Amino acid sequence: MAYEISLLIVMGISITAGLSLNLITGFCGQISLGHAAFMGIGAYTSALMTKNGFPFFPSLAAGMLLAGIAGFFVGLSSLRVRHDFLAITTMGVGFLFIGLVRQQDALGGEMGISGIPDPGLGKIGFLLLVLGCAALVILFCQFMKRSWLGFSFDVVADDEDTALLMGLNVTQFKLIAFAIGTCLAGLAGGLYAHNVRFIDPESFGFIESITVLSMVVIGGIGSVWGVVIASAVLSVLPLWFQFIEDYKLLVYGLLLFSVMRFSPGGLSAIFSKIFTRSLK
């Protein structure tokens, strides 16, 4: 039973992380290759605060807030770049985060932070918290996708010049997407830290950013349920098949290549085709 609970916790955290990037890349069309850094901000903030005697929930909220603020400023500094240049900029943010953490003894340096306090909820309680957070994020994304804000994101993602001609404040919508997406990434990072109870710089490196991006692309960029399914499956693959952990980039690279070659819309497009055919 403990193993199944651990799997569900990992899946719930991954779903939250995948949807947080989907808000930025899928909804608003802003490519980010350093998303794990914002998870790291949430994780380190929550871990350090609880180790210094702060309660779990305020620490988790502080990690979300700090990650969201960092995302806002990264979005602010990235307003003049698009597409490939934006991807390079966000990748640089990821490397900057790793470099800063490694150089700061107060953040654990290369050795990381161990002995992160238990939230005190018990395994079942923590599982319910993680699944509850994932469910709320799913509902939030579904609501946003159908709201005026979601429609505005769609226009910005499709063509920024057209959005400007329509009178939309492109800058504002980009910053909103970055702030909300990175705030939710901070939530995923905080939950991750208190689940494994040990974090180090490599926990939020470039490979982890690519892993989260793979969840979005394989699930279907902009699709809520596609990303949920892809996040759940990809998060447990290394646990079910241990060899994948050593060849994660190779396996995910092949999956990404296959999806972009045969079904650019990801799993959501495949399910949509199957469902459409079944109705005929």
Sequence and secondary structure as in RCSB ss.txt:
>XXXX:A:sequence
MAYEISLLIVMGISITAGLSLNLITGFCGQISLGHAAFMGIGAYTSALMTKNGFPFFPSLAAGMLLAGIAGFFVG
LSSLRVRHDFLAITTMGVGFLFIGLVRQQDALGGEMGISGIPDPGLGKIGFLLLVLGCAALVILFCQFMKRSWLG
FSFDVVADDEDTALLMGLNVTQFKLIAFAIGTCLAGLAGGLYAHNVRFIDPESFGFIESITVLSMVVIGGIGSVW
GVVIASAVLSVLPLWFQFIEDYKLLVYGLLLFSVMRFSPGGLSAIFSKIFTRSLK
>XXXX:A:secstr
 HHHHHHHHHHHHHHHHHHHHIIIIIIT    S HHHHHHHHHHHHHHHHHTT  HHHHHHHHHHHHHHHHHHHH
HHTTT  HHHHHHHHHHHHHHHHHHHHH GGGTGGG EE     SSHHHHHHHHHHHHHHHHHHHHHHHHTSHHH
HHHHHHHH HHHHHHTT  HHHHHHHHHHHHHHHHHHHHHHHHHHHSEE GGGGSHHHHHHHHHHHHHH TT HH
HHHHHHHHHHHHHHHSTHHHHTHHHHHHHHHHHHHHH TTHHHHHHHHHHHHHH 
